[in-house]
Amino acid sequence: MDLRLQQLLEVASPDWMEARVQALLRTPPPSGPATSRTAVAVGCESRRDETALLLADWACYEGTDRVTLARLRVALAAFPQGFRSWWLHYPEDGWQPVGYSGWHPISEATFRHLESEGGSSDRTVAPLKETPRASSYLYLFNYSVIPALRGGEVARQLLSHLGKEIRSAAPRALAAITVSKDGARVAQRFGLRPSKAGLYLWREPS
Protein backbone atom coordinates (compact mmCIF):
# COMPACT_ATOMS: atom_id res chain seq x y z
CA MET A 1 0.00 0.00 0.00
CA ASP A 2 1.44 3.40 -0.90
CA LEU A 3 2.03 5.90 1.91
CA ARG A 4 -0.34 8.52 0.49
CA LEU A 5 -3.28 6.12 0.43
CA GLN A 6 -2.43 4.94 3.94
CA GLN A 7 -2.64 8.53 5.16
CA LEU A 8 -5.92 9.18 3.33
CA LEU A 9 -7.51 6.07 4.83
CA GLU A 10 -6.76 7.40 8.30
CA VAL A 11 -9.01 10.45 7.80
CA ALA A 12 -11.46 9.26 5.12
CA SER A 13 -14.85 10.99 4.86
CA PRO A 14 -17.98 9.54 3.21
CA ASP A 15 -17.60 11.89 0.24
CA TRP A 16 -13.97 10.90 -0.23
CA MET A 17 -14.95 7.24 0.07
CA GLU A 18 -17.63 7.52 -2.60
CA ALA A 19 -15.31 9.39 -4.97
CA ARG A 20 -12.61 6.77 -4.44
CA VAL A 21 -15.08 3.94 -5.06
CA GLN A 22 -16.29 5.43 -8.34
CA ALA A 23 -12.72 6.05 -9.52
CA LEU A 24 -11.79 2.45 -8.71
CA LEU A 25 -14.81 1.04 -10.53
CA ARG A 26 -13.99 3.09 -13.63
CA THR A 27 -10.41 1.83 -13.78
CA PRO A 28 -9.80 -1.36 -15.79
CA PRO A 29 -8.10 -4.04 -13.65
CA PRO A 30 -4.49 -5.00 -14.43
CA SER A 31 -3.93 -7.39 -17.34
CA GLY A 32 -0.92 -9.36 -18.49
CA PRO A 33 1.06 -11.99 -16.54
CA ALA A 34 -0.66 -13.71 -13.65
CA THR A 35 1.85 -12.20 -11.21
CA SER A 36 0.50 -8.72 -12.02
CA ARG A 37 -2.96 -9.88 -10.95
CA THR A 38 -1.89 -11.45 -7.64
CA ALA A 39 -3.72 -9.90 -4.72
CA VAL A 40 -2.30 -9.38 -1.24
CA ALA A 41 -4.33 -10.03 1.91
CA VAL A 42 -4.03 -7.54 4.79
CA GLY A 43 -5.36 -8.21 8.29
CA CYS A 44 -7.29 -5.63 10.30
CA GLU A 45 -5.23 -3.96 13.02
CA SER A 46 -6.04 -0.25 12.87
CA ARG A 47 -8.54 2.38 11.78
CA ARG A 48 -6.74 2.50 8.42
CA ASP A 49 -7.43 -1.21 7.90
CA GLU A 50 -11.05 -0.75 8.99
CA THR A 51 -11.53 2.00 6.40
CA ALA A 52 -9.94 -0.19 3.73
CA LEU A 53 -12.54 -2.89 4.47
CA LEU A 54 -15.33 -0.33 4.25
CA LEU A 55 -13.97 1.06 0.99
CA ALA A 56 -13.77 -2.45 -0.47
CA ASP A 57 -17.34 -3.16 0.64
CA TRP A 58 -18.68 0.02 -0.98
CA ALA A 59 -16.89 -0.89 -4.21
CA CYS A 60 -18.43 -4.38 -4.17
CA TYR A 61 -22.03 -3.41 -3.37
CA GLU A 62 -24.56 -0.65 -3.96
CA GLY A 63 -27.18 1.13 -1.86
CA THR A 64 -28.59 -0.74 1.12
CA ASP A 65 -26.45 -3.81 0.35
CA ARG A 66 -23.40 -1.91 1.61
CA VAL A 67 -22.27 -2.59 5.16
CA THR A 68 -22.67 0.21 7.68
CA LEU A 69 -19.64 1.35 9.62
CA ALA A 70 -21.44 0.55 12.87
CA ARG A 71 -22.10 -3.08 11.89
CA LEU A 72 -18.57 -3.53 10.59
CA ARG A 73 -17.08 -2.10 13.80
CA VAL A 74 -19.09 -4.45 16.02
CA ALA A 75 -17.78 -7.46 14.10
CA LEU A 76 -14.20 -6.15 14.03
CA ALA A 77 -14.22 -5.34 17.75
CA ALA A 78 -15.24 -8.91 18.51
CA PHE A 79 -13.08 -10.86 16.06
CA PRO A 80 -10.63 -8.79 13.96
CA GLN A 81 -8.52 -11.84 13.11
CA GLY A 82 -11.32 -13.14 10.86
CA PHE A 83 -11.14 -10.15 8.46
CA ARG A 84 -8.86 -9.52 5.47
CA SER A 85 -8.88 -6.75 2.90
CA TRP A 86 -7.57 -7.83 -0.51
CA TRP A 87 -5.34 -5.46 -2.46
CA LEU A 88 -4.35 -5.38 -6.12
CA HIS A 89 -1.63 -3.27 -7.73
CA TYR A 90 -2.80 -0.94 -10.52
CA PRO A 91 -0.05 0.42 -12.84
CA GLU A 92 -1.29 4.01 -12.60
CA ASP A 93 -2.80 4.09 -9.11
CA GLY A 94 -0.71 1.73 -7.00
CA TRP A 95 -2.24 -0.70 -4.48
CA GLN A 96 -6.04 -0.54 -4.15
CA PRO A 97 -8.48 -2.50 -1.93
CA VAL A 98 -10.55 -4.58 -4.35
CA GLY A 99 -12.37 -6.96 -2.02
CA TYR A 100 -12.52 -8.43 1.46
CA SER A 101 -13.36 -11.55 3.39
CA GLY A 102 -14.67 -11.76 6.91
CA TRP A 103 -16.03 -14.31 9.36
CA HIS A 104 -16.58 -14.59 13.09
CA PRO A 105 -17.83 -17.04 15.72
CA ILE A 106 -21.47 -16.92 16.83
CA SER A 107 -23.26 -18.65 19.68
CA GLU A 108 -25.28 -21.81 19.24
CA ALA A 109 -28.32 -19.82 20.35
CA THR A 110 -27.72 -17.29 17.55
CA PHE A 111 -27.40 -20.10 15.00
CA ARG A 112 -30.62 -21.70 16.23
CA HIS A 113 -32.37 -18.32 15.97
CA LEU A 114 -31.23 -18.01 12.35
CA GLU A 115 -32.52 -21.52 11.68
CA SER A 116 -35.95 -20.75 13.08
CA GLU A 117 -36.45 -17.05 12.35
CA GLY A 118 -34.04 -16.18 9.52
CA GLY A 119 -31.76 -13.15 9.37
CA SER A 120 -32.65 -9.52 10.06
CA SER A 121 -33.19 -7.06 7.22
CA ASP A 122 -29.87 -5.31 7.94
CA ARG A 123 -27.99 -8.65 8.10
CA THR A 124 -26.85 -8.01 11.68
CA VAL A 125 -25.64 -11.19 13.38
CA ALA A 126 -24.18 -10.91 16.89
CA PRO A 127 -20.51 -11.99 17.00
CA LEU A 128 -18.75 -13.79 19.84
CA LYS A 129 -15.54 -12.40 21.32
CA GLU A 130 -13.65 -15.66 21.39
CA THR A 131 -11.35 -17.86 19.37
CA PRO A 132 -13.31 -20.54 17.51
CA ARG A 133 -13.02 -24.11 18.80
CA ALA A 134 -13.89 -27.41 17.18
CA SER A 135 -17.40 -27.07 18.60
CA SER A 136 -17.89 -23.55 17.23
CA TYR A 137 -20.58 -21.98 15.11
CA LEU A 138 -19.33 -19.50 12.51
CA TYR A 139 -20.91 -16.71 10.47
CA LEU A 140 -19.50 -15.80 7.05
CA PHE A 141 -19.71 -12.01 7.21
CA ASN A 142 -18.49 -11.37 3.68
CA TYR A 143 -16.55 -12.74 0.71
CA SER A 144 -16.51 -10.43 -2.30
CA VAL A 145 -14.41 -8.63 -4.89
CA ILE A 146 -15.30 -5.72 -7.16
CA PRO A 147 -17.48 -6.58 -10.19
CA ALA A 148 -14.62 -6.45 -12.73
CA LEU A 149 -12.70 -9.17 -10.82
CA ARG A 150 -15.52 -11.64 -10.13
CA GLY A 151 -14.87 -15.10 -11.48
CA GLY A 152 -11.16 -14.32 -11.95
CA GLU A 153 -7.83 -14.97 -10.23
CA VAL A 154 -8.31 -12.50 -7.38
CA ALA A 155 -11.70 -13.99 -6.49
CA ARG A 156 -10.16 -17.47 -6.52
CA GLN A 157 -7.35 -16.34 -4.21
CA LEU A 158 -9.80 -14.79 -1.75
CA LEU A 159 -12.07 -17.82 -1.66
CA SER A 160 -9.17 -20.27 -1.40
CA HIS A 161 -7.72 -18.36 1.57
CA LEU A 162 -11.14 -18.08 3.24
CA GLY A 163 -11.75 -21.79 2.72
CA LYS A 164 -8.47 -22.66 4.45
CA GLU A 165 -9.34 -20.41 7.40
CA ILE A 166 -12.77 -21.99 7.80
CA ARG A 167 -11.44 -25.54 7.55
CA SER A 168 -8.77 -24.70 10.14
CA ALA A 169 -11.47 -23.48 12.53
CA ALA A 170 -13.28 -26.84 12.12
CA PRO A 171 -16.77 -25.47 12.87
CA ARG A 172 -19.83 -27.50 13.76
CA ALA A 173 -22.03 -25.15 11.73
CA LEU A 174 -21.85 -22.25 9.27
CA ALA A 175 -24.26 -19.45 8.39
CA ALA A 176 -24.25 -16.74 5.73
CA ILE A 177 -26.70 -14.13 4.49
CA THR A 178 -26.30 -13.36 0.79
CA VAL A 179 -27.53 -10.44 -1.33
CA SER A 180 -26.64 -11.71 -4.81
CA LYS A 181 -26.62 -14.78 -7.02
CA ASP A 182 -22.83 -14.81 -6.85
CA GLY A 183 -22.96 -14.82 -3.06
CA ALA A 184 -25.51 -17.62 -3.04
CA ARG A 185 -23.40 -19.69 -5.43
CA VAL A 186 -20.31 -19.29 -3.26
CA ALA A 187 -22.26 -20.16 -0.11
CA GLN A 188 -23.32 -23.41 -1.75
CA ARG A 189 -19.70 -24.10 -2.74
CA PHE A 190 -18.90 -23.97 0.97
CA GLY A 191 -21.58 -26.58 1.58
CA LEU A 192 -24.30 -24.23 2.88
CA ARG A 193 -27.87 -24.76 1.75
CA PRO A 194 -30.66 -22.18 1.25
CA SER A 195 -32.96 -21.57 4.20
CA LYS A 196 -34.94 -18.31 4.47
CA ALA A 197 -34.68 -15.13 2.31
CA GLY A 198 -30.99 -15.09 1.44
CA LEU A 199 -29.95 -17.14 4.49
CA TYR A 200 -27.70 -20.15 3.89
CA LEU A 201 -26.87 -22.69 6.59
CA TRP A 202 -24.74 -25.79 7.14
CA ARG A 203 -24.61 -27.98 10.24
CA GLU A 204 -22.32 -30.92 10.87
CA PRO A 205 -24.33 -34.17 10.72
CA SER A 206 -25.11 -35.45 14.20
N, C-alpha and C positions, 0 to 999 in steps of 0.2 A: 504494500500500500504506500503511495507516495505521501510525503510529509504534509503537503498542502491539503490533501483530502482528509488526512487524519485530523488536522486542525479544524477544518470545516465541520467535520462530524461531531466535534466537541460542542459546537454552539449552533447546531442546525435548527432552523425554524421551519414551520410547516410550508411556507412559501418557497423557501430554498429547497426543501425536500421535493415538492411537487415539480419544480423546475428541473431538478436533477433527474428525477424519474423520467420526465418527458424527453430530456436530452439523451438519456441512456436508451430509451425505447426507440428513438430515431436513428441511433447509431448501429450500423450493421456489425454483427459479431465478427471476431477475427476468423480468417480463413487460412488455408495453407496447411503446413505440417501439423500432425496431431499434437506435438509438443506446444504449439502456439495456442492450442485450445484447452490446455490442461488447467483446471481450476485448482485453487488453493483454499483449504478449509481453515477458518479462523474461529477459535473458541470465544466465548463471551466473558470478558473480565473487567470491562469498564463501560462508562457511558458512551464512549466512542463506538464500542462493539455493539452496544444496544441500539444505537442509531443506525449502524450499518444493517442490522437485522430488520429494523423498521423500513429503511430505504429499500432493501431487497423485497420486503413484503409488498410495499406500495407499487413496485415495478412489476410484481407478479400478478397482482389482483387489481380490481377496480371497485369503486364505490363502497358499499357496505360489506363487501367480501374482504376488505382490508382489515388487518388487525388494528385494534386501538393500542395506543401506548400503555394505557392502564392495564389491559389484559396481558400484554407482552411482559410488562414489569412484574406482575404477580408471578407469572411462570418462571421468569428469570431469577427472581428473588428466591424462589423455592428450589430450583434445580438448574443453575446456569450451565453445568457440565453437559447437559443434554442438547445444547444449542450450538450450531455452527453456521456462520455466514460463509458463502462460497464466492470467491473472487476470481475474475478473469482479466487478463491483461489485454487492453485495447491499444493498438499502435499509437493512436493520437491522444488518448485520454488516460493512459496508465491503467492501474488496477481499479476495477469497479466491482461492487457487490451485485452479483447477478442471480442470487438465489439463497435459500437457507433451509436448514433442516432443524427440527426441534422435537423433543419428546421429554416426558417427565412421568414419574410414578404417580399413581392415584390410589385411593383406598379401595378395598373390596366393596365397601358400601357405595362409593361413587360409581363403580362399574355396574353394580346391581341396579342402581338408579337409572343409569343409561340404558340398561337392558329393558327395564320396565317402562320408563317414561320418555326415553329419547333425549337428545341434546337440546340445550336452550337455543333461542334464536340468535344470540350473539356468540354462540360456540364456546361459552365459558365453561371450563371444566376445572374443578379445584385440584391444584397440585399438592403432592406431599413433599415435605422437606426432609427427604431421606434418600440414602443410596439404595437403589433397587436390589432386592434379593431374589433368590430362585422362586420364591412364592409371590413375587410382586405382580401388580397390575399396572400396565403402562398405557399412557395416552400419547398418540402420535399428533403432536401439536401442528406440525407443518412439514412438508417436503415439496419444494417447488423451485423452479427456475423461471427466468423471464420467457415470454412467449417465443422469441426467436431461437432459444436454445432447447426447447422441449423436444424430446425424442432423440437428442444428440449426445455427444460425448460428455458434456458437463452434467447433464441430467443423469447419465449412467454412473458417473463418478459419485454424485451426491447419493443416489439410491443405494449403490454398493456400500458406501461408507455407513449410511444409516442402517442398512441391513446387518452389517457386522456389529454395530453397536447394540442393536436390538437382540441379536442372537447371543451376544456376550452377557446381556442382562438376564437371559433365560426366564422371561416372564411366564406367568400362568395364564395371562389374558392380555389382549390388546384392544384398544378402541381408537377410532378416528372419526372425525366429522368432516366430510368433503363438501366442496362447493362447485366442483366441475367434473366432467366426464373423465378427464385425465387423472384427477385425484381419486376418483372411484376406481379406475382401472389399476392404479398403483396400490391402493388399499387391498384390492383382491389379489394382487401379486404377492403381498405380504401374508396372504392367507385369511384376511378378514372377509366377512360376508355381510351383505346389506341387511340392515335392520329397519330403522325408522328414519325417514326424511333426511337422507345424507349421512346417517350414522352407520358405521361399519364396525363389526365386532368379531373377535376371535377369542375362544376360551380353550385351554388345554383339556383334552378329553379326560373325564374322570375315570 
